[in-house]
Amino acid sequence: MPTPGLVLTDIEGTTTPIAFVHRVLFPHARAALPALVGRRSEEKPVADALAEIARRAPGADPLTQLLSWMDQDAKITPLKTLQGLTWRDGYESGLLKGEFYPDVPPALRRWRAGGVRLAVYSSGSEEAQRLIFGHGPDGDLSPLFDGFFDTGIGAKREAQSYRAIARALDLPAGDILFLSDVEAELDAAASAGLLTCQLVRAEDGTVAGTHHPVAETFDRVAARFGLPEADRA
């Protein structure tokens, strides 16, 4: 199996427990969205997101539509953008801290130090991605990454999204390893020519598929794909 030149990672269920998103991030966004929409509607990113909501749901009350999408856990770009803004405020105020599986930060640092490039592809906004990696308990991990990609580049279950990411990173698709807990996303990435590995985290109850290599931790990913591994005592 070829060693990848870049690792492209999902966040929820891959680097970060799914429970963190539902236990911490979503409640914070739900509480903060009314003030964001009501008081900051003239700010460009908020105004742009509200315009997109109006395009997608003509006549709907923006806040009601946002909360409905949240209830559906919809992967809608304007929702993710506005959630990201509430999270930025929370991280910068110290109310929020990023959370990672313990194997993740040391593996990311080790891979980058060993010459492996890193990038993120998540349904959360690019802003939200930078925030969670920038405000972790182990310090700021965001400088480790060459790129952050969200659904603005395309849906995670469509092969063309992964082709676009490969072009943006100026790498052949076969040099990129995509890590995710969701088999359908891995199917799309594999269709685009990427290497793939499913993270099966016991805490999240992930069910292992049969079409992709499987790993329980980033250390197992390293062993499977020839990435820099932790020193063994």
Secondary structure, DSSP 8 states (H G I E B T S, - for coil): ----SEEEE--BTTTB-HHHIIIIIHHHHHHHHHHHHHH-TTSHHHHHHHHHHHHHSTT--HHHHHHHHHHTT---HHHHHHHHHHHHHHHHHTS------TTHHHHHHHHHHTT-EEEEE-SS-HHHHHHHHHTBTTB--GGG-SEEE-GGG--TT-HHHHHHHHHHHT--GGGEEEEES-HHHHHHHHHTT-EEEEE--GGGT----SSS-EESSHHHHHHHHT-------
